[in-house]
Amino acid sequence: MKKTLVALAVAAVAASASATTVYNQDGTKVELGGYVDIMLGKFGDSQRTDLRNNESRVEVKVEHEIQNGLKALGFYRLRFDDATKGDRWDSTNTFANPTTNQLWLGLEHADVGRVTFGKQDTTGDAVQLNNHTYIFGGNNNLFDGSDKVASFRSADFKLAEGQTLGFGLDYVFGQSDKKNLTKDGLKNGYGVSLFYAGSFGDFSANVNAGYTVKNNDLDGKKHLASTNKQEKAWRVATQFDFGPASLGVEYGQTKFTSKDEPEEGTARFIEVGAKYNVLPEVSSVYAQWQRNSFKGDAGSFVADYKLSKVALSRFVDILRYNEKATQNVYILGADYAFNKNVVAYAEYANSRVKTKENKVKESFYGTGLRVYF
């Protein structure tokens, strides 16, 4: 296989198309970018119409040419939605709470790939392909990031003309002390991912796959360094593009097991996404359908309903042994770019949760403006 240039368009580094180079001398380049995104909408039947910050951020990227194509990289992202103080979905959402969202450094070579260390996404975050939304979409079930991650994303290797294959490896560090652990705190995690891309004239295809394991600790006072809860997840994603149209299907499954408490279950996630560029690079319309199903295998299993972490007004998430729940999510949206720096969008989502004893329907909508700098 012939090595080709790495297609490392990872979200963490693809800050914004309008990032400004503030320093470029002696092999070192510093770029400043990010965006401000404000939205107005109704984020659940139990909430009033509200004005909210939608993941606004400031990003700094540093590159330094070492030699023979080897680069040193550094990246920092500041966001204004610290989940510990009220993220964008809480009724307490504000435009304050600045917090470090990502901070990592690494090395990159075009013929080999990139290795990075720090607070960042795993390569499992890039497996999902069909979330074109700004607000409500996505149901990636893989372990997609943490505070202490070692990650490797390979170069994309040429399989044939117009076809490439790459892979990713991740290890996530958790609590370092073997004693006095926080129960159910992160012990460790790991994952592997594959990325295929093929271009055939006006038609292109992408196929991604990932597998991750997340381990949480027992109470360190009683069970030193013993795993309490474990999540094993896998996902396959496909996307096909023809001219201005895109269509894709994804499927994932997660198995939840627990050692000291009867909290076990299985979750399955389907995502179908479509997008059509009405005016290329100016305006598009998109749609998404999710089917998220859950089954309690032991005790009281908590179903993690997906709507980009929007809180449902009624809680129907506790499943007993052999109980099942299904959530269908329907999303429609459109965007319009005034230029490369300013994008307006509008989005509507409907969630329908069904259990043996409950049926919950809820609608969400929002419109926003994103300004890149």
Residue pairs with C-beta under 8 A, 6 or more apart in sequence:
1 157
1 158
1 159
1 165
2 157
2 158
3 111
3 112
3 155
3 157
3 158
4 155
4 156
4 157
4 158
4 164
5 110
5 155
5 156
6 108
6 110
6 113
6 114
6 153
6 154
6 155
6 156
6 166
7 156
7 164
7 166
7 197
8 108
8 113
8 114
8 153
10 121
10 126
10 153
11 121
11 125
11 126
12 75
12 77
12 102
12 104
12 120
12 121
13 61
13 73
13 75
15 31
15 33
15 34
15 59
15 61
16 33
16 34
16 35
16 59
16 372
16 373
17 340
17 372
18 33
18 340
18 341
18 372
18 373
19 31
19 32
19 33
19 59
19 61
20 31
20 32
20 33
20 373
21 29
21 30
21 31
22 30
22 31
22 32
23 29
23 30
24 30
27 64
27 65
27 66
28 62
28 63
28 64
28 65
29 62
29 63
29 64
30 60
30 61
30 62
31 60
31 61
31 62
32 58
32 59
32 60
32 373
33 58
33 59
33 61
33 372
33 373
34 56
34 57
34 58
34 59
34 77
34 372
34 373
35 56
35 57
35 370
35 371
35 372
35 373
36 56
36 370
36 371
36 373
37 53
37 54
37 55
37 56
37 134
37 368
37 369
37 370
37 371
38 51
38 52
38 53
38 54
38 56
38 368
38 369
39 51
39 52
39 53
39 54
39 134
39 135
39 366
39 367
39 368
39 369
40 49
40 50
40 51
40 52
40 366
40 367
40 368
41 49
41 50
41 52
41 135
41 347
41 364
41 365
41 366
41 367
41 368
42 48
42 49
42 50
42 363
42 364
42 365
42 366
43 50
43 52
43 89
43 310
43 364
43 366
44 310
44 311
44 312
44 313
44 362
44 364
45 313
45 362
45 363
46 313
47 91
50 91
50 93
52 88
52 93
53 80
53 81
53 88
53 93
53 94
53 95
54 88
54 134
54 135
54 368
54 370
55 79
55 81
55 88
56 79
56 80
56 81
56 95
57 77
57 78
57 79
57 80
57 101
58 77
58 78
59 75
59 76
59 77
59 78
60 74
60 75
60 76
61 73
61 74
61 75
62 73
62 74
62 75
63 71
63 72
63 73
64 71
64 72
64 73
65 71
66 72
69 109
69 110
69 111
70 107
70 108
70 109
71 107
71 108
71 109
72 105
72 106
72 107
73 105
73 106
73 107
73 108
73 114
73 116
74 104
74 105
75 102
75 103
75 104
75 105
75 116
75 120
76 100
76 102
76 103
77 100
77 101
77 102
77 103
78 98
78 99
78 100
78 101
79 98
79 99
79 101
80 95
80 96
80 97
80 98
80 99
81 87
81 88
81 93
81 97
81 99
82 97
82 98
82 99
84 99
85 92
85 96
85 97
85 99
86 92
86 93
86 94
86 97
87 93
87 309
89 308
89 309
89 310
89 311
90 311
100 119
101 119
102 118
102 119
102 120
102 121
103 118
103 119
103 120
104 116
104 117
104 118
104 119
104 120
104 149
105 116
105 117
105 118
106 114
106 115
106 116
106 117
107 114
107 115
108 114
108 115
109 155
110 155
111 155
112 154
112 155
113 152
113 153
113 154
113 155
113 166
114 152
114 153
115 150
115 151
115 152
116 149
116 150
116 151
116 152
117 149
117 150
117 151
118 148
118 149
119 146
119 147
119 148
119 149
120 145
120 149
120 151
121 144
121 145
121 149
121 151
122 142
122 143
122 144
122 145
122 146
122 149
122 151
122 168
122 170
122 172
122 191
122 212
123 151
123 152
123 153
123 168
123 169
123 170
123 191
123 193
123 210
124 140
124 142
124 143
124 144
124 168
124 170
124 191
124 193
124 210
124 212
124 235
125 140
125 142
125 144
125 145
126 168
126 193
126 195
126 208
127 140
127 142
127 193
127 195
127 208
127 209
127 210
127 235
127 237
128 138
128 139
128 140
128 142
128 208
128 235
128 237
128 250
128 271
129 206
129 208
129 237
129 238
129 239
129 248
129 250
129 273
130 237
130 239
130 246
130 248
130 249
130 250
130 271
130 272
130 273
130 274
130 288
131 137
131 138
131 140
131 271
131 273
131 288
132 246
132 273
132 275
132 284
132 286
132 288
132 333
133 286
133 288
133 308
133 331
133 333
133 347
134 333
134 335
134 345
134 347
134 368
134 370
135 308
135 333
135 345
135 347
135 349
135 364
135 366
135 368
136 307
136 308
136 310
136 329
136 331
136 347
136 349
136 364
136 366
137 273
137 288
137 290
137 308
137 331
137 349
138 271
138 306
138 308
139 252
139 269
139 271
139 290
139 292
139 306
139 329
140 235
140 252
141 233
141 235
141 252
141 253
141 254
141 267
141 269
142 191
142 210
142 211
142 212
142 233
142 234
142 235
142 252
143 172
143 189
143 191
143 212
143 213
143 214
143 231
143 233
146 172
146 173
146 174
146 186
146 189
148 172
148 173
148 174
149 170
149 171
149 172
149 173
150 170
150 171
150 172
150 173
151 168
151 169
151 170
152 168
152 169
152 170
153 166
153 167
153 168
154 166
154 167
154 168
155 166
156 164
156 165
156 166
156 195
156 197
157 164
157 165
157 166
158 164
159 165
162 198
162 199
162 200
163 196
163 197
163 198
163 199
164 196
164 197
164 198
165 194
165 195
165 196
165 197
166 194
166 195
167 192
167 193
167 194
167 195
168 191
168 192
168 193
168 194
168 195
168 210
169 191
169 192
169 193
170 189
170 190
170 191
170 192
170 193
170 212
171 188
171 189
171 190
172 186
172 188
172 189
172 190
172 214
173 188
174 185
174 186
174 187
174 188
174 189
174 215
174 216
174 217
175 181
175 182
175 185
175 186
175 187
175 217
175 220
177 220
178 220
178 224
178 225
179 220
179 221
179 224
180 220
180 221
181 217
181 218
181 219
181 220
181 221
181 225
182 217
183 217
183 218
183 219
183 228
184 216
184 217
184 228
184 229
185 216
185 217
186 214
186 215
186 216
186 217
187 215
187 216
187 217
187 225
187 227
188 215
189 212
189 213
189 214
189 215
190 212
190 213
191 210
191 211
191 212
191 213
192 210
192 211
193 208
193 209
193 210
193 211
194 208
194 209
194 210
195 206
195 208
196 205
196 206
196 207
196 208
197 204
197 205
197 206
198 204
198 205
198 206
202 242
202 243
203 240
203 241
203 242
204 240
204 241
204 242
205 238
205 239
205 240
205 241
206 237
206 238
206 239
206 240
206 248
207 236
207 237
207 238
208 235
208 236
208 237
208 238
209 234
209 235
209 236
209 237
210 233
210 234
210 235
211 232
211 233
211 234
212 231
212 232
212 233
212 234
213 230
213 231
213 232
213 233
214 230
214 231
214 233
215 227
215 229
215 230
216 227
216 228
216 229
216 230
217 225
217 226
217 227
217 228
218 226
218 227
218 228
218 259
218 260
223 260
226 259
227 259
228 258
228 259
228 260
228 261
229 256
229 257
229 258
229 259
229 263
230 256
230 257
230 258
231 254
231 255
231 256
232 254
232 255
232 257
233 252
233 253
233 254
233 255
234 252
234 253
235 250
235 251
235 252
235 253
235 269
236 250
236 251
236 252
237 248
237 249
237 250
237 271
238 248
238 249
238 250
239 246
239 247
239 248
239 273
240 246
240 247
240 248
244 276
244 277
244 278
244 280
245 274
245 275
245 276
245 277
246 273
246 274
246 275
246 276
247 272
247 273
247 274
248 272
248 273
248 274
249 270
249 271
249 272
250 269
250 270
250 271
250 272
250 273
251 268
251 269
251 270
251 271
252 268
252 269
253 266
253 267
253 268
253 269
254 266
254 267
254 269
255 266
256 263
256 264
256 265
256 266
256 267
256 297
256 301
257 264
258 264
258 298
258 299
261 299
262 298
262 299
262 300
263 298
263 299
263 300
263 301
263 302
264 296
264 297
264 298
264 299
264 301
265 294
265 295
265 296
265 297
265 298
265 301
265 302
265 303
265 319
266 294
266 295
266 297
267 292
267 293
267 294
267 295
267 303
267 304
268 292
268 293
268 294
269 290
269 291
269 292
269 306
270 289
270 290
270 291
270 292
271 288
271 289
271 290
272 288
272 289
272 290
273 286
273 287
273 288
273 289
274 286
274 287
274 288
275 284
275 285
275 286
275 287
276 284
276 285
276 286
277 283
277 284
278 284
278 285
281 337
282 336
282 337
283 334
283 335
283 336
283 337
284 334
284 335
285 332
285 333
285 334
286 331
286 332
286 333
286 334
286 335
287 330
287 331
287 332
287 333
288 329
288 330
288 331
289 328
289 329
289 330
289 331
290 306
290 327
290 328
290 329
290 331
291 326
291 327
291 328
291 329
292 305
292 306
292 326
292 327
292 329
293 324
293 325
293 326
293 327
294 301
294 303
294 304
294 319
294 324
294 325
294 326
295 301
295 319
295 322
295 323
295 324
295 325
296 319
296 320
296 321
296 322
296 323
296 324
297 321
297 322
298 321
299 320
299 321
300 318
300 319
300 320
301 318
301 319
301 320
302 317
302 318
302 319
303 316
303 317
303 318
303 319
303 325
303 327
304 317
305 312
305 317
305 327
305 351
305 353
306 327
306 329
307 329
307 349
307 351
307 364
310 349
310 351
310 364
312 351
312 353
312 360
312 362
313 360
313 362
314 358
314 360
316 325
316 353
316 355
316 358
316 360
317 325
319 325
319 355
323 355
323 356
324 355
324 356
325 353
325 354
325 355
326 353
326 354
327 351
327 352
327 353
327 354
328 351
328 352
329 349
329 350
329 351
329 352
330 349
330 350
331 347
331 348
331 349
331 350
332 347
332 348
333 345
333 346
333 347
333 348
334 345
334 346
335 343
335 344
335 345
335 346
336 343
336 344
336 345
337 343
338 344
340 372
341 371
341 372
341 373
342 369
342 370
342 371
342 372
343 369
343 370
343 372
344 367
344 368
344 369
344 370
345 367
345 368
345 369
345 370
346 365
346 366
346 367
346 368
347 365
347 366
347 367
348 363
348 364
348 365
349 363
349 364
349 365
350 361
350 362
350 363
350 364
351 360
351 361
351 362
351 363
351 364
352 359
352 360
352 361
352 362
353 359
353 360
353 361
354 360
